[in-house]
Amino acid sequence: MTKLKITIGLFILSTLASITVFGQKNSGPNFDVIGFNKKAEIAGWLCAYDAIAWRTTDVMLKEKEEDIKRLGREWFCFQTKDENWHAVYGKYENEKMNVVFHYIIDANLKITRTNVSIDATFLDSHARALITANNQCKPVRDSVQLRFNQFIKQNEDKTFTVWIFPAFQPDSVAIYGGEFIYTIDPIGKKVLEDNSYYQGKFRGFKADGSKEIWIDYTKLEKPTLGGVFFIMYYQKYFKSIKLDAKNSVSTLLKFGKSGEETYTWIHSEKEPEGKGKMPKEKAATKKS
């Protein structure tokens, strides 16, 4: 039987608040808790971003049809210092981002459409960064019949990070196996760093609350950001999700009643080259 060392990290996640992670790397375990927690913090922010996108999209689709027809593929969310979220929908053309809808979402999740202006340079650079990132992964995206979600955040040095992950598909299939992560220059036209990971194929599970599923990252020593995001985003759709990496297995446990959940990461290290427990449910490969 494979021997496993257990490392535990505790965090509390609310729907739209930041994620707080508690964890300490001991002298015994080799699992990189600090590195994992950094990924979990980013994944928590991405989950909040996604929630804002869905809520505002539902509102936007009820707007006048003639205004909706003016939209392009350029849209994004951002958070201001007052902790309010903003969602912007429009179209980038002639080197300019033309805003059609601008929503503000407050701490109580109240959504208000506003005509408050946003700095043109801020808008244009965000739109260009999204276009640049999408063009970078276009060959892979065009080779599969899958939907993707995009996320963007401006960093302190004015560069952008863009994440492009498979979306929850219309047939209720959760997809993993590819994540596209780019650092874009402040203008939005040049890729400065590419931290993408693609397994060569996408795999998926049909949402089913009775299933325990395993996502295969056994070729990697550490869980990827996309893998961590997959667990956090889809944990409510399955009985449990286990991320099987080369040297460890990670899963997320939930405690408490609805609205007051506490989540605990459990990391089981393989000793020394164990294969881990065989998955109860294997993913189906998504073909083009």
Residue pairs with C-beta under 8 A, 6 or more apart in sequence:
2 270
2 271
2 274
2 275
2 276
2 277
3 271
3 274
4 249
4 268
4 269
4 270
4 271
4 274
5 28
5 29
5 30
5 31
5 268
5 269
5 271
6 266
6 267
6 268
6 269
7 23
7 26
7 29
7 31
7 33
7 266
7 267
7 268
7 269
8 23
8 264
8 265
8 266
8 267
9 21
9 22
9 23
9 33
9 36
9 37
9 40
9 264
9 265
9 267
10 21
10 22
10 23
10 262
10 263
10 264
10 265
11 19
11 20
11 21
11 22
11 37
11 40
11 44
11 263
11 264
11 265
12 19
12 20
12 261
12 262
12 263
13 19
13 44
13 47
13 232
13 261
13 263
15 48
15 51
16 48
16 51
16 52
16 85
16 107
16 109
17 48
18 41
18 44
18 45
18 48
19 40
19 41
19 43
19 44
19 45
21 37
21 40
21 41
23 33
23 34
23 36
23 37
23 265
24 33
25 31
25 32
25 33
25 34
29 267
29 269
30 247
30 269
31 247
31 248
31 267
31 269
32 222
33 267
35 222
36 222
36 223
36 228
36 250
36 265
36 267
39 223
39 224
39 225
39 228
40 228
40 232
40 265
42 225
43 225
43 228
43 229
43 232
43 233
44 232
45 153
46 151
46 163
46 165
46 229
46 233
47 229
47 232
47 233
48 85
49 77
49 151
50 149
50 151
50 233
52 77
52 85
52 87
52 105
53 75
53 77
53 87
53 149
55 105
55 109
55 111
56 77
56 87
56 89
56 101
56 103
56 105
56 111
59 103
59 111
59 113
60 68
60 89
60 101
60 103
61 68
63 101
67 100
67 101
68 100
70 90
70 91
70 98
70 100
71 89
71 90
71 91
71 100
71 101
72 90
72 91
72 92
72 93
73 91
73 134
74 90
74 91
74 92
74 97
74 127
74 130
74 131
75 87
75 88
75 89
75 90
76 87
76 88
76 126
76 127
76 130
76 150
76 152
77 85
77 86
77 87
77 88
77 151
78 85
78 86
78 88
78 126
78 152
78 153
78 154
79 85
79 86
80 86
83 107
84 104
84 105
84 106
84 107
85 104
85 105
86 102
86 103
86 104
86 105
86 118
87 101
87 102
87 103
87 105
88 97
88 99
88 101
88 102
88 103
88 118
88 123
88 126
89 99
89 100
89 101
89 102
90 97
90 98
90 99
90 100
90 101
90 123
90 127
91 97
91 98
91 100
92 98
92 124
92 127
92 128
92 131
95 124
96 120
96 124
97 120
97 123
97 124
97 126
97 127
99 118
99 123
101 113
102 113
102 114
102 115
102 116
102 118
103 111
103 112
103 113
103 114
104 111
104 112
104 114
104 116
105 111
105 112
106 112
122 154
124 188
125 154
125 160
125 186
125 187
125 188
126 152
126 154
126 160
126 188
127 188
128 187
128 188
128 189
129 152
129 160
129 162
129 184
129 188
130 150
130 152
130 162
130 188
131 188
132 162
132 182
132 184
132 188
132 189
132 190
132 191
133 150
133 152
133 162
133 164
133 180
133 182
133 184
133 191
134 141
134 150
134 164
136 180
136 182
136 191
136 194
137 164
137 180
137 196
140 178
140 180
140 198
141 148
143 288
144 202
144 286
144 287
144 288
145 288
146 166
146 167
146 169
146 175
146 202
146 286
147 166
147 167
147 169
147 170
148 164
148 165
148 166
148 167
149 164
149 165
149 166
149 167
150 162
150 163
150 164
151 162
151 163
151 164
151 165
152 160
152 161
152 162
152 163
153 160
153 161
154 160
155 161
155 183
157 186
158 186
159 183
159 184
159 185
159 186
159 192
160 183
160 184
160 185
160 186
160 188
161 181
161 182
161 183
161 184
162 180
162 181
162 182
162 184
163 179
163 180
163 181
163 225
164 179
164 180
164 181
165 179
165 180
165 226
165 229
166 175
166 176
166 177
166 178
166 202
167 175
168 174
168 175
168 207
168 233
168 234
169 175
169 204
171 206
172 206
172 207
172 237
173 204
173 205
173 206
173 207
173 286
174 204
174 205
174 207
174 230
174 234
174 237
174 238
175 202
175 203
175 204
175 286
176 202
176 203
176 204
176 215
176 226
176 227
176 230
176 283
177 198
177 199
177 200
177 201
177 202
177 203
177 286
178 196
178 197
178 198
178 199
178 202
178 226
179 196
179 197
179 198
179 224
179 225
179 226
179 229
180 196
180 198
181 194
181 195
181 196
181 197
181 225
182 191
182 193
182 194
182 195
182 196
183 191
183 192
183 193
183 194
183 195
184 190
184 191
184 192
185 191
185 192
197 220
197 224
197 226
199 219
201 285
201 286
202 285
202 286
203 215
203 216
203 283
203 284
203 285
203 286
204 283
204 284
204 285
204 286
205 211
205 213
205 238
205 281
205 283
205 284
207 234
207 237
207 238
208 237
208 238
209 237
209 238
209 239
210 239
211 238
211 239
211 280
211 281
212 238
212 239
212 240
212 241
212 242
212 280
212 281
213 238
213 240
213 241
213 242
213 279
213 280
213 281
213 283
214 241
214 242
214 243
214 244
214 279
214 280
214 281
214 282
215 227
215 230
215 231
215 241
215 242
215 243
215 244
215 283
216 244
216 279
216 283
217 223
217 224
217 227
217 243
217 244
217 245
217 246
218 244
218 245
218 246
218 275
218 276
219 246
220 245
220 246
221 245
221 246
221 247
222 245
223 243
223 245
223 248
223 250
227 243
227 245
228 243
228 250
230 241
230 243
231 241
231 243
231 250
231 251
231 252
232 252
234 241
235 241
235 252
235 254
240 251
240 252
240 253
241 251
241 252
242 249
242 250
242 251
242 277
242 279
243 249
243 250
243 251
244 276
244 279
246 270
247 269
247 270
248 267
248 268
248 269
248 270
249 267
249 268
249 270
249 276
249 277
250 265
250 266
250 267
250 268
251 265
251 266
252 263
252 264
252 265
252 266
253 263
253 264
253 265
253 266
254 261
254 262
254 263
255 261
255 262
255 263
255 264
256 262
268 276
270 276
